[in-house]
């Protein structure tokens, strides 16, 4: 399926999810993440959920990261459309940007070469680790600036599509994708359990 078709299909599928199912699925994803061999790292980049878009709720993942005493990095969209990355601290103030994404007002900026693990929101993904987001390209630009060994972990409310037909050369694939029912391992993610 083409990305534009996947976007419209999965936006509609998300709208049909109840609050209870969204919370239950988000908790299942967070718990499944504990089974990945990723917890020896220090710097974890995580998205802040857009509630009205029915995204995976990142709050349970944030709780795990806090509980494991990890350095948590959250993004902010710069005026040029790139992502800046800030350390999440007790003093971090968040505001809602024009895309309704909670983001830090300011704080301690972290360079991309410090980041070890990135949790990535997405609309859909396929069995090869290709993903479809909202089409702004924020994450592809960001991930190309990261170290080659950064772990890229998608989180999805739905299972993998067989194939995304219009994958672009600049699209950055996932190492893992975690759904409420299954963990998908791709070639960069170590081959599975």
QUIJO-V399720 format. One record per residue. RES is the residue in three letters. PSI is psi in whole degrees, -180 to 180 (999 if undefined). BURIAL is b if it has 9 or more other C-alpha atoms within 8 Angstrom, else e. D_CENTER is the distance of its C-alpha to the mean C-alpha in whole Angstrom. Layout:
[[RES | PSI | BURIAL | D_CENTER] [RES | PSI | BURIAL | D_CENTER]]
This chain:
[[UNK | 150 | e | 21] [UNK | 153 | e | 21] [UNK | -45 | b | 18] [UNK | -36 | e | 19] [UNK | -40 | e | 21] [UNK | -41 | b | 17] [UNK | -52 | b | 16] [UNK | -39 | e | 19] [UNK | -47 | e | 19] [UNK | -26 | b | 16] [UNK | -43 | b | 16] [UNK | -40 | e | 20] [UNK | -40 | e | 18] [UNK | -41 | b | 16] [UNK | -29 | e | 19] [UNK | -7 | e | 21] [UNK | 132 | b | 19] [UNK | 161 | e | 21] [UNK | -43 | e | 20] [UNK | -46 | e | 21] [UNK | -39 | e | 19] [UNK | -46 | b | 16] [UNK | -47 | b | 16] [UNK | -44 | e | 18] [UNK | -41 | b | 15] [UNK | -40 | b | 12] [UNK | -41 | b | 15] [UNK | -40 | b | 15] [UNK | -47 | b | 12] [UNK | -44 | b | 12] [UNK | -38 | e | 15] [UNK | -33 | b | 15] [UNK | -28 | e | 12] [UNK | -21 | e | 16] [UNK | -8 | e | 17] [UNK | 149 | e | 15] [UNK | 60 | e | 17] [UNK | -2 | e | 15] [UNK | 5 | e | 16] [UNK | -4 | e | 19] [UNK | 173 | b | 17] [UNK | -43 | e | 17] [UNK | 119 | b | 14] [UNK | 123 | b | 11] [UNK | 129 | b | 8] [UNK | 143 | b | 6] [UNK | 156 | b | 6] [UNK | 124 | b | 9] [UNK | 144 | b | 9] [UNK | 101 | b | 12] [UNK | -46 | e | 14] [UNK | -14 | e | 16] [UNK | 3 | e | 14] [UNK | 39 | b | 14] [UNK | 161 | b | 10] [UNK | 130 | b | 9] [UNK | 119 | b | 11] [UNK | -5 | b | 9] [UNK | -46 | e | 12] [UNK | -34 | b | 13] [UNK | -42 | e | 11] [UNK | -40 | b | 12] [UNK | -41 | e | 16] [UNK | -46 | b | 15] [UNK | -43 | b | 14] [UNK | -45 | b | 17] [UNK | -30 | e | 19] [UNK | 5 | e | 19] [UNK | 46 | e | 20] [UNK | 158 | b | 17] [UNK | 120 | b | 16] [UNK | 127 | b | 13] [UNK | 133 | b | 12] [UNK | 150 | b | 11] [UNK | 158 | b | 11] [UNK | 134 | b | 14] [UNK | 121 | b | 15] [UNK | 170 | e | 18] [UNK | -20 | e | 21] [UNK | -1 | e | 21] [UNK | 3 | e | 17] [UNK | 165 | b | 16] [UNK | 137 | b | 13] [UNK | 158 | b | 15] [UNK | 127 | b | 14] [UNK | 144 | b | 16] [UNK | 131 | b | 17] [UNK | 119 | b | 16] [UNK | 175 | e | 20] [UNK | -25 | e | 22] [UNK | -5 | e | 23] [UNK | 126 | b | 20] [UNK | 134 | e | 21] [UNK | 150 | e | 18] [UNK | 161 | e | 19] [UNK | 127 | b | 18] [UNK | -173 | e | 18] [UNK | -16 | e | 19] [UNK | 12 | e | 16] [UNK | 28 | e | 16] [UNK | 126 | b | 13] [UNK | 131 | b | 14] [UNK | 158 | b | 14] [UNK | 143 | b | 17] [UNK | -45 | e | 20] [UNK | -168 | e | 21] [UNK | -155 | e | 21] [UNK | 111 | e | 21] [UNK | 137 | e | 19] [UNK | 129 | b | 18] [UNK | 151 | e | 18] [UNK | -27 | b | 15] [UNK | -8 | e | 18] [UNK | -22 | e | 17] [UNK | 131 | b | 14] [UNK | -39 | b | 14] [UNK | 137 | b | 10] [UNK | 122 | b | 7] [UNK | 128 | b | 4] [UNK | 124 | b | 1] [UNK | 151 | b | 3] [UNK | 164 | b | 6] [UNK | -42 | b | 10] [UNK | 163 | b | 12] [UNK | 165 | b | 12] [UNK | 178 | b | 15] [UNK | -3 | b | 17] [UNK | -2 | e | 17] [UNK | 6 | b | 13] [UNK | 150 | b | 13] [UNK | 160 | b | 10] [UNK | 124 | b | 11] [UNK | -149 | b | 10] [UNK | -5 | e | 12] [UNK | 7 | e | 14] [UNK | -20 | e | 14] [UNK | 7 | e | 13] [UNK | -48 | b | 11] [UNK | -37 | e | 9] [UNK | -43 | b | 12] [UNK | -47 | b | 14] [UNK | -49 | b | 12] [UNK | -31 | e | 11] [UNK | -20 | e | 15] [UNK | -13 | e | 16] [UNK | 167 | b | 14] [UNK | 154 | b | 17] [UNK | -29 | e | 17] [UNK | 8 | e | 17] [UNK | 138 | b | 13] [UNK | 127 | b | 11] [UNK | 113 | b | 8] [UNK | 111 | b | 6] [UNK | 152 | b | 5] [UNK | 130 | b | 6] [UNK | 142 | b | 9] [UNK | -14 | b | 12] [UNK | 161 | e | 14] [UNK | 170 | e | 15] [UNK | 145 | e | 15] [UNK | 158 | b | 17] [UNK | -45 | e | 20] [UNK | 142 | e | 20] [UNK | 120 | b | 18] [UNK | -33 | e | 21] [UNK | 52 | e | 21] [UNK | 133 | e | 18] [UNK | 153 | e | 19] [UNK | -28 | e | 20] [UNK | -3 | e | 18] [UNK | 133 | e | 15] [UNK | 119 | e | 13] [UNK | 164 | b | 12] [UNK | 158 | b | 10] [UNK | -36 | b | 12] [UNK | 157 | b | 11] [UNK | 133 | b | 9] [UNK | 127 | b | 10] [UNK | 174 | b | 12] [UNK | -26 | b | 14] [UNK | -18 | e | 17] [UNK | 150 | e | 16] [UNK | 126 | b | 14] [UNK | 131 | b | 14] [UNK | 129 | b | 15] [UNK | 176 | b | 16] [UNK | -36 | e | 18] [UNK | -12 | e | 16] [UNK | 10 | b | 15] [UNK | 3 | e | 19] [UNK | -1 | e | 20] [UNK | 175 | e | 19] [UNK | 999 | e | 21]]
